[in-house]
């Protein structure tokens, strides 16, 4: 199998060239965006074949060019490592005859309305929801279910375009910003009050190799709003851990039409009635620092294992039920203003890995997607409480070590 991997520059730079070469094997190819061509060229050197496209995410010619390229190969398989590529990879594979019906299956992992409707039809709880084609539907829904409500793109990614509207005045303000009286690709749902959890996992040949739940202390929307995104693994004795694992397996194995070898990223709420409510699931790993977090916790790099399993039928790692160690990770967004100084290294104890992606004397704006953070760190700890304390220590250290100038440079609440 010759892998053609659609991959954002950020993910390419997270893995060294030797790891890419080993996972892709002979004839493997990376496809990405030319926006970071110099970094990618330096990073991969001569070890990995790659091709870069201008405006990769939104370039319609990518599908055409890749299809033509793949037709010249003996055993091609296109693979997506990011949300935005899931459907176009499925379309290319279907057209090549490598797969049948992959686009239809992928739609349940991209269209949040289809995803949740199927989940509801098979007996799992979701928040009340409806398609949102026009303004009067927004009024009807809010009158029927009350505020707050959430409006979002059905195929959104990185929480872009998601808004919580808490009263009629906010709804009217949101409606006034819409560019048309007919809306496309939007949905509305009831806001769920409760705790937030994430489960990432890897399946190979239909078998769960690892299923890793974490508690999220700051929501994705709060992350976009300027708060740090911190999360940690659950104690072995925490009954929620096993509940989340069972739920994730039910969703992937019994509810949705899933590929036998896949990564997944599942977001859930546990509401005030202690019921699990689906937020969304994607057929790729979570962004920010999830791949590194899982690698440190379980001793297996899920992305590289996924790619190798797709091309090598003899590579089948054993299933794992317990992590090697408990970890947590934090992602810190930029503030709005000029970053005059930023540290270059983090020497705190128990920080297993960190990444500082900010540059000094750079002006930053608010994030539009939940993948534009400027600092990530992974910590180890004996239990949930220790992980929380160490994540808080890392956050204080980073903010104390930065020097911001700007109207929003105060420490976030």
C-alpha positions in Angstrom: 0.0 0.0 0.0 1.3 3.4 -1.0 0.0 6.1 1.4 -0.8 9.6 0.3 -1.2 11.5 3.5 -3.1 14.8 3.7 -1.4 16.6 6.6 -1.3 20.2 7.9 2.2 21.7 8.4 1.7 21.8 12.1 1.3 18.0 12.3 4.2 17.4 10.0 6.5 19.4 12.3 5.3 17.5 15.4 7.0 14.3 14.2 10.7 13.9 13.1 11.6 12.8 9.6 12.7 9.4 10.7 9.3 8.7 12.3 7.5 9.8 9.1 9.7 7.7 6.9 9.1 4.6 9.1 5.4 5.1 9.2 4.9 5.9 5.5 7.2 3.2 4.2 8.4 2.9 0.7 6.5 5.1 -1.8 4.7 7.1 0.9 3.9 10.8 0.2 3.0 13.7 2.4 0.7 16.5 1.1 0.5 19.8 2.8 0.4 23.6 2.5 3.2 25.7 1.0 2.6 28.4 3.6 5.4 26.8 5.7 7.4 25.4 2.9 10.8 26.4 4.2 10.2 24.8 7.6 8.9 21.6 6.1 11.8 21.3 3.7 14.3 21.8 6.5 12.4 19.4 8.8 11.9 16.5 6.4 15.1 16.9 4.3 15.6 14.0 1.9 14.1 11.3 4.1 10.4 11.8 3.2 8.7 12.6 -0.2 6.2 15.5 0.0 4.3 17.8 -2.2 3.1 21.3 -1.2 0.1 23.2 -2.5 -0.8 26.9 -2.3 -4.0 27.4 -0.2 -4.1 23.7 0.6 -7.2 23.6 2.7 -9.4 25.5 0.2 -7.8 24.6 -3.1 -10.3 22.6 -5.2 -7.6 21.5 -7.5 -5.9 19.5 -4.8 -8.5 16.7 -5.3 -8.1 16.7 -9.0 -4.3 16.7 -8.9 -4.0 14.0 -6.2 -6.5 11.8 -8.0 -4.4 12.0 -11.2 -1.2 11.3 -9.2 -2.8 8.3 -7.4 -3.9 6.7 -10.7 -0.3 6.3 -11.6 0.5 4.2 -8.5 0.0 0.5 -8.1 -1.7 0.4 -4.7 -2.6 4.0 -3.5 -4.5 4.9 -0.4 -5.3 8.5 0.6 -5.3 9.2 4.3 -6.6 12.3 6.3 -5.0 13.4 9.5 -7.0 16.6 9.9 -10.8 17.3 10.0 -10.9 19.4 6.9 -9.4 16.6 4.7 -11.7 13.7 5.8 -14.3 14.1 3.1 -12.0 14.9 0.1 -9.8 11.9 1.0 -12.9 9.7 1.1 -14.1 11.0 -2.3 -10.7 10.3 -3.9 -10.5 6.8 -2.5 -14.1 6.0 -3.7 -13.3 7.3 -7.2 -10.0 5.3 -7.3 -12.0 2.2 -6.4 -9.8 1.8 -3.3 -13.0 2.1 -1.2 -16.8 1.9 -1.7 -19.1 4.2 0.1 -16.3 5.8 2.1 -17.7 9.3 1.5 -21.1 8.3 2.9 -19.6 6.8 6.0 -17.3 9.8 6.5 -20.3 12.1 6.4 -21.4 10.8 9.8 -18.1 11.9 11.2 -18.3 15.4 9.6 -21.9 16.5 9.5 -22.8 17.0 13.1 -26.6 16.9 12.5 -26.4 13.5 10.7 -24.0 12.3 13.4 -26.3 13.2 16.2 -29.5 12.1 14.5 -28.1 8.6 14.0 -26.9 8.6 17.6 -30.3 9.6 18.9 -32.0 7.0 16.6 -29.9 4.3 18.2 -30.9 5.2 21.8 -28.1 7.5 23.0 -28.8 10.9 24.4 -28.2 14.1 22.5 -29.2 17.7 23.1 -32.4 18.8 21.4 -31.4 20.2 17.9 -32.6 21.2 14.5 -31.2 22.4 11.2 -31.1 26.2 11.0 -32.1 27.3 7.5 -33.5 30.8 8.4 -34.2 33.3 11.2 -37.7 32.1 12.0 -36.4 28.6 12.8 -34.0 30.1 15.3 -36.9 31.9 17.0 -39.1 28.8 17.0 -36.3 26.6 18.5 -35.4 29.1 21.3 -39.1 29.5 22.2 -39.6 25.8 22.3 -36.4 24.9 24.3 -35.4 28.2 25.9 -32.0 29.8 26.2 -29.0 29.4 26.1 -28.8 27.9 22.6 -25.8 27.0 20.5 -25.5 27.8 16.8 -22.8 26.2 14.7 -21.7 25.0 11.3 -22.8 21.4 10.7 -19.3 20.6 9.3 -17.3 23.0 11.5 -13.8 22.4 12.8 -11.7 23.8 15.7 -14.9 25.4 17.2 -14.8 28.0 14.5 -18.2 29.6 14.0 -19.7 28.2 17.2 -21.6 30.7 19.4 -23.6 30.4 22.6 -26.6 32.8 22.6 -27.9 33.4 26.0 -31.0 35.5 25.4 -33.2 37.0 22.7 -31.0 40.1 22.4 -27.9 38.0 21.6 -29.9 36.0 19.1 -31.1 39.2 17.4 -27.5 40.5 17.3 -26.3 37.2 15.8 -29.1 37.2 13.2 -28.2 40.8 12.2 -24.7 39.7 11.3 -25.8 37.0 8.9 -25.1 37.9 5.2 -28.3 36.4 3.9 -31.9 35.6 4.9 -31.4 31.9 4.0 -28.7 30.1 6.0 -26.6 27.2 4.7 -24.9 24.4 6.6 -26.0 25.7 10.1 -27.7 24.0 13.0 -29.0 25.0 16.4 -29.1 23.0 19.6 -29.9 23.3 23.3 -26.9 24.3 25.5 -25.9 21.4 27.8 -24.9 22.3 31.4 -22.5 19.8 32.9 -18.9 18.4 32.9 -16.8 18.2 29.7 -14.8 15.1 28.7 -12.8 14.0 25.7 -11.9 10.5 24.5 -9.3 9.8 21.9 -8.6 6.4 20.5 -7.1 4.1 17.9 -8.7 1.1 16.2 -6.9 -1.4 14.0 -8.9 -4.0 12.1 -12.0 -3.2 14.1 -10.2 -3.7 17.4 -9.6 -1.0 20.0 -5.9 -0.6 20.6 -6.3 2.2 23.0 -9.2 4.3 24.3 -8.0 7.3 26.4 -10.5 9.5 28.3 -9.7 12.9 29.9 -11.5 15.5 31.9 -11.6 18.9 30.4 -11.4 21.8 32.8 -11.8 24.6 30.2 -14.2 24.4 27.2 -13.1 24.9 23.6 -15.2 28.1 23.5 -13.5 29.4 26.6 -10.2 28.5 25.0 -11.1 30.6 21.9 -12.1 33.3 24.4 -8.6 33.5 25.8 -8.6 31.0 28.7 -6.0 28.1 28.9 -7.2 24.7 27.7 -6.3 22.2 30.4 -7.2 18.6 30.7 -6.0 15.5 32.5 -6.5 11.7 32.6 -8.8 10.1 35.1 -7.8 8.0 38.1 -8.2 4.2 37.7 -10.8 4.2 40.5 -12.9 7.0 39.0 -16.1 5.2 37.7 -16.4 7.9 35.0 -13.4 6.5 33.2 -15.0 3.1 32.5 -18.3 4.7 31.6 -16.6 6.9 29.0 -14.6 4.0 27.5 -17.8 2.0 27.1 -19.7 4.9 25.6 -16.9 5.5 23.1 -16.7 1.9 22.0 -20.5 1.7 21.6 -20.5 4.8 19.4 -17.6 3.7 17.2 -18.5 0.0 17.0 -22.3 -0.1 17.1 -23.7 3.3 16.3 -21.7 5.0 13.5 -20.4 3.5 10.2 -16.8 3.4 11.2 -13.7 2.4 9.2 -12.0 -0.7 10.7 -8.7 1.1 11.1 -9.1 4.6 12.3 -8.3 7.3 14.9 -11.1 9.1 16.7 -11.6 12.2 18.8 -14.8 12.2 20.9 -16.2 15.1 22.9 -18.9 14.5 25.5 -20.8 16.2 28.3 -22.1 14.6 31.5 -25.2 16.6 32.3 -26.8 17.5 35.5 -28.8 14.3 35.5 -25.5 12.4 35.3 -26.2 11.2 31.7 -23.6 11.2 28.9 -24.6 13.6 26.1 -22.8 13.5 22.7 -21.1 16.8 21.7 -19.3 15.5 18.6 -16.9 12.8 17.2 -14.3 13.1 14.5 -12.4 10.4 12.6 -9.0 11.9 13.4 -7.1 12.5 16.5 -7.6 15.6 18.6 -5.5 18.7 17.8 -3.4 20.8 20.2 -1.1 18.3 22.1 -3.3 15.1 22.1 -0.9 12.9 20.1 2.0 13.7 22.4 -0.2 13.3 25.5 -1.2 9.8 24.4 2.3 8.8 23.4 3.6 9.7 26.8 0.7 8.0 28.6 0.4 4.8 26.6 3.9 4.4 25.1 2.5 4.3 21.6 2.4 7.1 19.0 -1.1 6.8 17.8 -0.7 8.7 14.5 2.4 6.8 13.5 0.8 3.5 14.5 -2.3 4.3 12.5 -0.3 5.0 9.3 1.9 2.0 9.7 -1.1 -0.3 10.3 -2.8 1.0 7.1 0.2 0.0 4.9 1.6 -3.0 6.7 -0.8 -5.9 7.4 1.8 -7.6 9.7 1.9 -4.6 12.1 -0.7 -5.2 14.7 0.1 -3.8 18.2 -1.5 -5.4 21.2 -4.6 -3.8 22.7 -3.9 -1.8 25.9 -6.3 -1.3 28.8 -4.2 0.7 31.2 -1.8 3.6 30.5 1.8 3.5 31.6 1.5 6.8 33.4 -1.0 9.5 34.1 -0.6 12.7 32.3 -2.3 16.0 31.7 -1.7 18.8 29.2 -2.3 22.5 28.8 -2.5 24.7 25.8 -2.3 28.5 26.3 -3.8 30.9 23.7 -2.3 34.2 22.8 -3.5 37.4 24.4 -4.4 40.4 22.2 -1.5 42.7 21.8 2.3 42.8 21.3 4.3 40.0 22.9 7.5 41.7 23.8 9.2 38.7 25.4 8.6 35.0 25.7 10.7 32.2 27.3 12.5 29.8 25.0 12.6 26.8 27.3 10.6 25.4 30.3 12.7 23.8 33.0 9.9 23.0 35.5 10.0 19.5 37.1 7.5 16.9 35.8 7.0 18.6 32.4 7.5 15.7 30.0 7.3 17.8 26.8 6.5 21.3 25.8 6.3 23.5 22.8 6.7 27.3 22.6 5.3 28.5 19.3 5.1 32.2 20.1 7.7 34.7 18.8 8.8 37.8 20.7 8.0 41.2 19.3 4.9 39.7 17.5 1.4 41.2 17.6 -1.3 38.6 18.3 -5.0 38.6 17.8 -7.7 36.3 19.3 -7.8 32.8 18.0 -10.3 31.8 15.3 -9.7 28.1 15.6 -8.7 25.9 18.6 -5.3 25.2 17.0 -3.6 28.5 17.3 -2.2 28.3 20.8 1.3 29.7 21.6 2.3 27.2 24.3 1.7 23.5 25.0 3.0 21.4 27.9 2.5 17.8 29.1 2.9 17.0 32.8 3.1 13.7 34.7 1.4 13.0 38.1 0.3 10.3 40.4 -3.4 11.2 40.4 -5.9 13.7 39.1 -5.3 16.2 41.9 -1.6 16.2 41.4 -2.1 16.7 37.7 -4.3 19.7 38.3 -1.8 21.3 40.6 1.1 20.8 38.1 -0.9 22.2 35.2 -1.8 25.3 37.2 1.9 25.7 38.1 2.9 25.5 34.4 0.2 28.1 33.5 1.5 30.6 36.2 5.1 30.1 35.1 4.3 30.8 31.4 2.2 33.9 32.1 4.8 35.3 34.6 7.6 34.7 32.0 5.9 36.6 29.2 5.8 40.3 28.7 2.7 41.6 26.9 1.8 45.1 25.8 -1.7 45.8 24.7 -5.2 46.7 25.8 -6.0 43.1 26.7 -2.7 42.1 28.3 -4.2 41.5 31.7 -4.2 38.0 33.1 -7.3 36.2 31.9 -10.0 35.6 34.6 
